[in-house]
């Protein structure tokens, strides 16, 4: 007989909103597991096993849900039947239930329950079908809200960091207040309107906080966010992608860069599009690994380069004036010295550059700074003359490398 996991929902608030059917199943179950004790109705299973220890010990959130499923499957195989209690409704924002339903090792039975949305529609006084409301997860706002203009009900807005990510994901803020819905059905229930600018500053969110956004001024970029979300899935579920590090990916970054260069040389738009996509994958997977380590994410990368380019183009985004390209290059070099606190325009030249390219970089920076030492013109000419030969040599190395090793990269 296939082991069984019976999933029940504890509703949106206290025990008074738990269904009679769920109460009967809780009372009759011999093995009971709570996803978390951080719920007003968790007292119904006081003393039973919870999965909070998995949340606390996991290095990243993507490891939590498969670990909970493994625990439930193991208990079900031992006892034959396990009751699994989750906050709210079992099929609303419950990734562990999705994984259980797809797991052939157990039979998963889902029992209906009230969701926080059932209370939200009442408190907001709206018909979600008539309004066309879409429900999304605050932790995945950038990808799930991609292409949407609203209205949106954003759940699991449990920290200021999540609220900040939501705010920064929108290029053009809505011109109306958003509604913060917190602790619905409890004695300290709160429903307040908040300006977009104060979203991550004017209140303290918790695990029972949601947002209602009536409309957005413009949709969030869809394809890049969808791609970024896909890379996160690869990191969680693909054996090769999940074990990569910044260091292990260096050779693929170099290889994909030269393939872009080669595609540019062919003049084939389709080839260039494909190779740029492979290079983009390298950027996104590095940003994804960095996000897992708590360093930065793809949005931070985009924001940083956006702000840097704006600051380095005062003649475009400010009131500065430049006299031609040469003046512009000199201005850039001076700006980089100021931005990075460098003592010289020569600081910051990558030491990993091949010797010839390193020499060319030094020569060009010297020229940009208004210095024209003897031999610079000849050096630049020699570098330009040898560029084709250098590229051919590198392409030959890449081709030989591919013959000797099969790469799982795109």
N, C-alpha and C positions, 0 to 999 in steps of 0.2 A: 504494500500500500504506500502511495506517495505521501511523504510528510506534508503537513499542511500548516500554513501561516494565515491566521484570521486577523485581518486588519480592521481596527475600529478607530473612529475619530472622536476626540474629546470635545468637539465643538469650539466655538470662538471665545468662550469666556469661562464662567464657573460651572460647577456641577449641575446647576439648575437648567442648563441648556444642552446637557448630554441626553441623547435619546433613550427611551425605555429599552429598545433593543440592544443598544450598546451596554447599558447597565446590566442586563441579563447575561450577556456574553462575558463581561468582566467577572461577574459573580460566579459563573460556572467554570471558568478557565483555571487550570492547575498551574500552567507556566505562562507568566505574563511579563511583557517587556515594554517599557516606556521609551519612546525616542528621546525625550528630555523631561526632566522634572520642572523645567521653566515654563509652566503653564498653569493657569488658575484651577483647572480641573484635575491636575496630576495627583491631587490628594486622594482621588478614588483608587489609586494603585500605590498608595504609600507603602514603602518597604519592598516593593518589587524592583527587579533589575531595570536600570536605565542605561542609555547609551551615551550619557554625558562624558564618561571617561574616554570614549573614542574621540569626541570633539576635542578634549583637552590634550590628548597625546598625539593626535595627527599633525604631521608637518604642514599639510595643506588641506583646504576644505574638500578638494576633489578626492582625497583618500577616505574621507569620513563615510560617505554613503555606501561604497562597496564593502567597507569594513562592517558596517551595521548589518548589511545583507548576509555577510558570511557568518556573523554571530547568530542571526535568526535562523539561517539554514542549519547551522550546527545544532542549535537547540531543538529545532523541529525534527532533525534526524534522530536525536536522542530520545525525545519524548513522544514523537508522533504528531503533536499539535501544539502550536504556540500562538498566544494572543499578542498582537503587536498594536500598541496604542500610540496614536500620533495626534498632534494638535490639530484643531479644526476639522476639515474634511479630508479623508484619506487620498483623494484624487486632486486636491488643490495645492499646488506648490510642494508636493511630496515626492522628491526624486527617489527616495528609498523604495516607495511603493511601485514606481515605474520599473525599477530594477528587479523587484520581487516578481512582478507580473511577467517579466521577460525571462525569469530564471526557471529552467526546466527541472531543477532538482526538487522544487516544492510546488504544491498546489496553493495558490494565493487566492483567498476569498476576501473580498472587500465589502464592508458594511457601510451603507450610507450614513452621513452625519451632516450636521449644520456646519457651514463655513462662515468665516468672518465676512464674506461677501453678502451673505443673507442679511446680516445686520447693517452692513455698509449701505446697501441700496435703500433701506428704510431710513437710516439717519440722513443720507444725502437727499432723499426724496426724489429719486430718479428711477426710471425704468431702463435697465441696462440694455435691453433689446432695442427699445425705441431710440436710445441715445447712441447705440453702437459702441459701447464701452469695451475696450480691450484690457484684460488683466495681465500684468507682467510682473516679473520678479525684480525687485530693486537691485539685487546683486548682479543681474544681467541686463540692466536697463539699456546700456548703449547698444547691445545687439538686438534685444527683443523689441525695443521701441524704434528700431531703424525703419525709416520710411513712414512713420506714423505722425499724424497731426493732432491726435487726441479724439475723444476723451480717453484718458488712461487711468486705471486704478493700479497703483504701484504698491505691491505688498512686500513684506520683509525688509522694511526700511529701518533696520534695527540699530544702526550706528550713525554717527555724524559722518564717518568716512563714506558710507553708502550714499547718504544725502548729498555729500559733496560731489561724488561721482555722477549722481543724477544731474546735479546742477551744471557741472562742467561738460556733460555730454551734449547739452543743448546750446547751439551757437546763437540762436535768436530766442531769448527768454519769452515766455508767454506774457501777454499784456494784461492778464487777469491774475488774481490771487489763486493759489492752490489751497486745497483743503487738507489739513492734517487730521487723520482719524486715529485715535489712540485708545487702547484698552476698551474696545466696544463691549458692552454688556456688563461691565464691572462698575463698582460704585464711584471710581475716579475716572470714568469715561470722559474723553476730551475730544471735541470737534471744533477746530479753529481755522480761520483763514489766515494764510501767511503769504507775504510778498515773495516772489521768486528769489530775490537777492538775499532774503533772510532764511532761506530754506535750511541751511546747515548751521545756523547761529542762534535762532530765536527760541529754540526749545531742545529738550533732551529726549531723543528717541529711545525706544526699547523694542523688544521682540514682538510687541503687539501694536506697532506703529505702521500705518499705511498712508499713502498720498492719493488724492484725487486731483488729476490735472484735466481741467475742462477742455483745454486746447493748447496747441503749440503753434508758434508763429511759422515754423518751417519744419519739415521732416528731418530727422537725423539721417546722416549718410548711411545707406543700407549695405552696400556690397562689401566695403572694407570691414565693417563691424561683423558681418556674417562670416567673412573669411577669418577674422580674429577669433571668433567663437569656435569655428571649426578647428583651428590650431590648438585651442585649449582642450578640445575633445581628443585630438591626437595625443596630446601630452598625457592625458588620463588613461587612454585605452590602447594605444599602439605601443607594443614593446620597444620598437626601435626609437620612436620619438620620445618616449618617456624617460629613456636613459641618457639622452643627449645633454651636454653641458655647453657653456659658452666656448670652452676650449676645444671640445670634440667637433664643434661645428665650423671651426676656422677654415679647414680645407675646403668645405663645401661653399663657404662664403667667397673664398678666393675663386674657386672654380666657376660659380654662378656669375661672378663679376666679369670674368673673361668671356663667358658665353654671351653676356649682354654686349660686350665690345664686339665680339664676332658677329652677332646679329645685326648690330648697327652697320658693320661693313658690308653685309649682304644686301642692304636696302630693302629687305622683305618685311613689310609691316607686321604680318602674322607671326613671323619668327621673332621679331623684336618684342611683340606683345607677350608671347609665351615666355621668353627668357626674362623679361622684366617681372613677370609673375613669379618665376622661380626665385629671383633675387628678393622680391617682396616677401616670399615665404621665409627667407633667412632673417629678414628684419623682424618679422612678426614673431617667429619662434624665439629669437633672442629676447624680445620684449616680454614674451609670455614667461620665459624662464626667470627673467628679472622680476616680474610681478609675483611669481611663486615665492621668490626669496624676499619679497617685501621691498624691493628697490624702487621700481617704477613700472609703468605699463605702457601699452601702445599709445594711449591718449597723452601720457606725459611726454613721450618721444615726439609726437606730432606737435604738442603745445610748445615744447622747448625749441624745436626748429622753426616753428612759426614765429615765435617771439624774437628769436635770433635774427631771422631774415628781415623782420620789420625793423629791428634796431640797426641793421647794417644797410638798410636802404632808406636813409633819411631824405634822399632826393626824390623818393617815390611816396613815402608815407609821412614825410615831414616837409619842412620848408628849406632844406639844404639845397645847395646848387653845386654841381660838378661840371668841370670842363672836359668832357670826353672820357673815353674808357681808361686812359692812363691815370687821370686824376681820380677816377672812381676806384681803380685797383689800389692806389696809394691810400685812399681814404679807408678802404676795407682793412688794409693791414694795420693802420693806426687804430681803428676801432677794435680789432681783435686784441691788440696789445692792451688797450684799456679794459676790455671786457674780462680778460683772463688774468689781469695783473702781471703781464709779462714784462720783463726788463728789456727785451729785444724782439724785433720782428722775426728773428731767427728761432726764437723759442717755439716749441710746438711742432717742429718738423718731425714726422714719424721716423723713428730710428729703424723701423723694419723695412723702409723703402730700399729697393735695389740701389746699388752705389751710383749708377748713372742717373737714375731718377732723383736720388737724394741731391746730387750735385746740381741738377737742373732746378730743383726746388729752391736751393740756396741762391742760385743765380737770379731766378725770377723775383725772389723776395728782395734781393739786394737792389735789383733794378726798380722794383715797385717802391722802394724806400728812397729812391733818388740817387743811389750809388751805382756807378758804372765802372767797376774795377777792370783792369786790363784782362783781356781774354774772355770776358763774359759773353760777348757776342759770338765768339768762336765756339765757346762751350755750348751755348744754346743751339747753335747750328749743328754741332756734332750730335747732341742729344736727339734733335729732331730727325737727323739723318739715320740714326741707329734705332729709332723707335719701331719701325716696321720689322727689323730683324729681331729685336727683343720680343715683340709680340709673337712673331712666328715661333721663336724658341719656346716661349711659354705655352703656346697652343700645342706645340709638339709634345711638351712635357705632360700637359693635361690629357692629350690623346693616348699617350703611353700609359699614364696612370689608369685611365678607364679600361684599357685592355687588360691590365693586371689585376684590377679589383672591381667587382660589381658594386655599384653604389645604390643604396636604397633611397637616396634623396630624390626629389622630383626631377 
